[in-house]
Amino acid sequence: MKNWFIMLGIDILIPLLMMLFGWLLEHNAIYGYRTSMSMKNNDTWVFANRYCGKLWIKCGLILLFISVILMLTVIKASSDTVDIMATIICLIQLIPLVGTIYPVEKALKNNFDEKGNRK
């Protein structure tokens, strides 16, 4: 049971971090949505981070719910089963984490030219 709580904590870490970073919007040199297009100027950086932040908040909430439900299915299982389920959940959580790059870059291209000027 102790192992289950540890693994649940690990599994809810990614969605919680996604939601946290979704709310942090100030321009800085440490964190944020950082691609060549988003870093053209402050306008593109703010747009990209707000857009990505909204996606991450939505994905984080959905992943948090799914992660807890999936972990509840193995609450009485062996330690090995809990570990396997937690690993699978973490790998699944990486898909939307990385998958937000495409819609953010598309939104940037739709709203800015290649030099970072608004269309």
C-alpha positions in Angstrom: 0.0 0.0 0.0 2.9 2.4 0.8 4.3 1.8 -2.7 0.9 2.6 -4.2 0.8 6.1 -2.6 4.4 6.8 -3.7 3.6 5.8 -7.3 0.3 7.8 -7.2 2.3 10.8 -6.1 4.7 10.4 -9.0 1.9 9.9 -11.5 0.1 13.1 -10.4 3.4 15.1 -10.5 3.4 15.6 -14.3 -0.3 16.8 -14.5 0.3 19.1 -11.6 3.5 20.6 -13.1 1.7 21.0 -16.4 -1.1 23.0 -14.7 1.5 25.0 -12.6 3.5 26.0 -15.6 0.3 26.8 -17.5 -0.3 29.6 -15.0 3.3 31.0 -15.0 3.5 33.4 -17.9 6.3 35.9 -17.1 9.1 36.1 -19.6 12.3 34.6 -18.2 15.4 32.7 -19.1 14.7 29.5 -17.1 11.3 28.1 -18.1 8.6 28.5 -20.6 7.6 27.4 -24.1 10.9 28.0 -25.9 11.2 27.4 -29.6 12.8 29.5 -32.3 9.4 30.9 -33.3 8.3 31.7 -29.8 11.5 33.4 -28.9 11.4 35.9 -31.9 10.2 38.7 -29.6 8.2 39.3 -26.4 4.9 39.3 -28.3 5.5 35.8 -29.8 6.8 34.5 -26.4 3.7 35.8 -24.5 1.3 34.4 -27.1 3.0 31.0 -27.3 3.2 30.6 -23.5 -0.4 31.7 -23.0 -1.6 29.3 -25.7 0.6 26.4 -24.4 -0.4 27.3 -20.8 -4.1 26.9 -21.6 -3.4 23.6 -23.3 -1.4 22.4 -20.4 -4.0 23.3 -17.9 -6.6 21.4 -19.8 -4.4 18.4 -20.4 -3.1 18.5 -16.8 -6.7 18.3 -15.4 -7.6 15.5 -17.7 -4.4 13.6 -17.0 -4.8 14.1 -13.3 -8.3 12.6 -13.3 -7.2 9.6 -15.6 -4.1 9.0 -13.6 -5.9 8.7 -10.3 -8.6 6.5 -11.8 -6.0 4.2 -13.3 -4.0 4.0 -10.1 -7.2 3.2 -8.2 -7.6 0.1 -10.4 -4.4 -1.3 -8.9 -4.8 -0.2 -5.3 -4.8 -3.8 -4.0 -2.4 -5.2 -6.5 1.1 -6.4 -6.0 4.0 -4.0 -5.8 5.2 -5.0 -9.3 1.8 -4.4 -10.8 1.6 -1.0 -9.2 5.1 -0.1 -10.6 4.2 -1.3 -14.1 0.9 0.7 -14.1 2.7 3.8 -12.8 5.3 3.6 -15.5 2.7 3.2 -18.2 0.8 6.2 -16.8 3.9 8.3 -16.8 4.7 7.3 -20.4 1.1 8.1 -21.5 1.4 11.5 -19.8 4.4 12.4 -21.9 2.3 12.2 -25.1 0.2 15.4 -24.4 3.2 17.1 -22.8 5.2 16.8 -26.0 2.1 16.8 -28.2 1.3 20.4 -27.4 4.2 21.6 -29.5 2.3 21.1 -32.8 -0.8 23.1 -32.0 1.2 25.9 -30.4 3.5 26.2 -33.4 0.5 26.1 -35.8 -1.1 28.9 -33.8 2.1 30.9 -33.9 2.3 30.5 -37.7 -1.4 31.5 -38.0 -0.9 34.7 -36.0 2.7 35.8 -36.8 4.9 36.0 -39.9 8.3 34.3 -40.0 9.9 37.5 -38.5 7.6 37.5 -35.4 5.3 40.3 -36.6 1.6 39.9 -36.0 -0.4 39.2 -39.2 
